[in-house]
Amino acid sequence: MQQEIDDEDDWGPPVKVLPSPWPELGELLHLSPGHLIGIGAARDSREAEAGYDLALHAAAHGVRTLVFAPDLPDRNPVPNLTVQRRLTLTPETVEKDVSSYAHLPDPVALVVIDHFQLMSPVTPEPTYSDDPVDDPEDIQPADQAADTGRRLKMLATNAAYHRPTVVVMARLTPPNGSTDPLALEHLGLAAELIYDTDTLLLLNRTTGDTINAHIAKDRFGPAPTRTTITW
């Protein structure tokens, strides 16, 4: 079940907020319909699993959830959760899959993309090389990355798709040996999400249950700012 709150929308009925398995983090994410949310995390960290963990939690509470995760290993089926492992992931393929549920009584309410650097702005032309592209981010210029973020925001706000909440994971790549706090530039081209996300968080675990969160953008509170949460 989705929770109802009445303090985020002064012009209509209470806003449906998706459940989060982490109360403190959930308060920062603003998991409401029509919102585009970015979460930056290091590749091999526990935080990098946040998108899938959120999807599992929402599905367990009856929320139809669609996850795009080409790298996700096969898992046991979960009710209300569909995992797409498309090798070619573009805004068009995401929109097509979301739209296929729009006619159902319970359309997709949560879309999780893991992770932004795997996305291409458009379907690429077929190649005949035996060498796979190791990092699509290397061939995705900033303007195309920005356009991808814009398309994801349009998906989130599309009434025809029932305004799903869209969560985009992104890989943090701070310089080796750096002790500086996380910063937006550590997202690489995914930093272009700053323009269209409603919330953009960078997460770094400092102890077993403590996370430093850099709030790069928050339409509902001060940003940029930093805070510490328990997770």
N, C-alpha and C positions, 0 to 999 in steps of 0.2 A: 504494500500500500504506500502511496505517496503521502507525505505530510502536507498539511495546509498551514500556511502562515499568512498574515495579513499586514506585514510591515514592509513589503518590497514593492507593492503596487497600489498606489493611492487612487487609481482610476478605474478599478474593476474588481471582480471577485477575488478571493484569496488565491495566491499563487501556489501552484503545486511544486513542492521541493522534493527532489529525489532523495532517498535515504542514502546515508554515507556510513561506512563501517568505522570511520574515524571522526568522532564528534568535533574535535578542534579543527581538523582539516576541513571537514564539511562546512563549517561556518565561514571559512575563507573562500571556498570554491563557488558558492552561490549556484547550486545545481538546479536551476529553474528552467522552464521551457523557453526556448529561443536563445539561450545563452551559449556562447562559444567559450570554452575554457581550455587553457593550455597549462600543462604540467611538465616542467623540465626536470630531468633526473639523470644521473650518471648511468651508463649502459648496464653495468653489472650490479647495480645497487638494488636493495629491496624496494626502493621508491620507484624503480623502473617498472615494477609490477603493479603500480597503483591503478592503472587503467583497467587491467583485467580483474583486480580485486574489487574495484568499484562495480564493474559489470556483474560479477558473481553476486555481490551483495544486493544490487538492484534487482537482478533476476529472481533471487530468492524471495524478494518482497513483491513479486508479481509484476515487475516492470519489464515489458518487452524490450530487449536489449540486443543491439547489433554491434559486433566487434569486428574490426578489420585489422587482422594481425597475420601477415604472411609468414612471420617467423615463429608463431606460436605452435609448440608441439601439439600433437593430437591429445585431446583430453576426453574424459567421459562426458557424454551429452548432459546438458543442464536444461531443465525446463525454462522457457522464456528467454533463453540465450542462444543466439546464432553467431557462429564464428565464420567469417569469410577469410580465406587464405589466398586471395588473388595475388598473383605475382605482379600484375600490373594494377596499380592503385592510383586512380585519378579522381578528381571531384565528380566527373561524370559517372564513374562506376559506383561511387558511394551513393550519389543521388539516385541512380537506377535501383540499387538494392533497397534503399529506404522507401522509395516510391512504391515498390512492389508490396509493401505492407499497408499502404495508406488507406486501402479500402476496407481493412479489417476493423472489427469493433475495438480491438486493442492494438493500434498501430505502434510503430517503434517510438519509444519515449526517450531512449538513451542510445547514442551512437558513440562508440569509443574507437579512436584511430591510434594504432600503435605500430609505428611512430611516424611523425611528420616527415622525417628525412627519407622515408620510403616512398613518399608520394611523388608523382610526376604531374605537372600542370595539365598535360594532355596525353592521350594514348600515344606512345612512341612508335615510330616506324619500325618494322621488323628488322632485326640485324642478323647477320650470318657469322658473327664471331663466336668462337668457342669460349671466349673469356667473359664471364659475367661482370656486370658493373658492380664494383664493390661498394661504392658509396654514391647513391643517386644525388646526394647533396652537392657533389662536386660538379655536376653538370646542370644544376638547377639555379639559374641566376636569380638575383634578389627580386627583380620585378616579377618573375614567374612565381617565386615563393610567396610574394605578397598577394598575387592574384589567387593562388591556391587558398590562402587564408581567407580572402574575401568570399570565395565561392563556398567555403565551409560555413561562414557566417550567414550567407544567404540561405543555405540549407537549413540552418538552425531556426531562422526566422520565417521560413516558408510555411504558411498556413495550410497549404495543400498536403504537407507532410506532417501536420499537427505539431509543428514547432518543437522538434526534439531537442533535448539537451545534447550538445556535441562536445565531447572531451577529446583533446588531442594531446597525446604524449609526445615529448621531444627529447632528444638526447643532448645532455650537457657534455661539453668537451673542454673543461678548463685546461690551461697549459700544464704540462707535466711539471711536478714539483712546486706548483704555485700554492701559496698559503693565503692568497687574497680571497676575500669573500666572493661568493658567486655573483656574477653580473650578467646582464642581458647578452653581451657579446659572446658569452660561453655557449649560447645556443646556435651559433653559426647562422646559416640562412633562416633557421626557424625563428630567429629574433624578429623576422617580419610579422610574426603573429601579434606583435605588440599593437598593430594598427586595428585589428578586427576582433580580437578576443575581448570578452567582458572581464575576464580574470586571467592573469598569467602569473604562475608561481614557479619559482626555482627551488628545488628541495635538496638538502644535503644533510645526511644523518651524521651527527657528531658523537653520539653515544648510542648505547643499545636501544634506548627508547626516546631519544631526543632528536628532533629535526630542526635545523635552521631553515626558515622559509624566507626567501627574498620575494616580496610581493612586487613584481615589476609593473603590474597594472591591476587596477581594481576600480570598476565603474561605481562601486557602492561604498568606497572608503578611501582613505589616503593611500597614495602610492606615488613613487616607489618607497617602500619601507621594508623593514625586516622584523621578524618575530620568531619566537621559539615555541614549538608545539610538542606535545607528547604523542607518540605514535608507536 
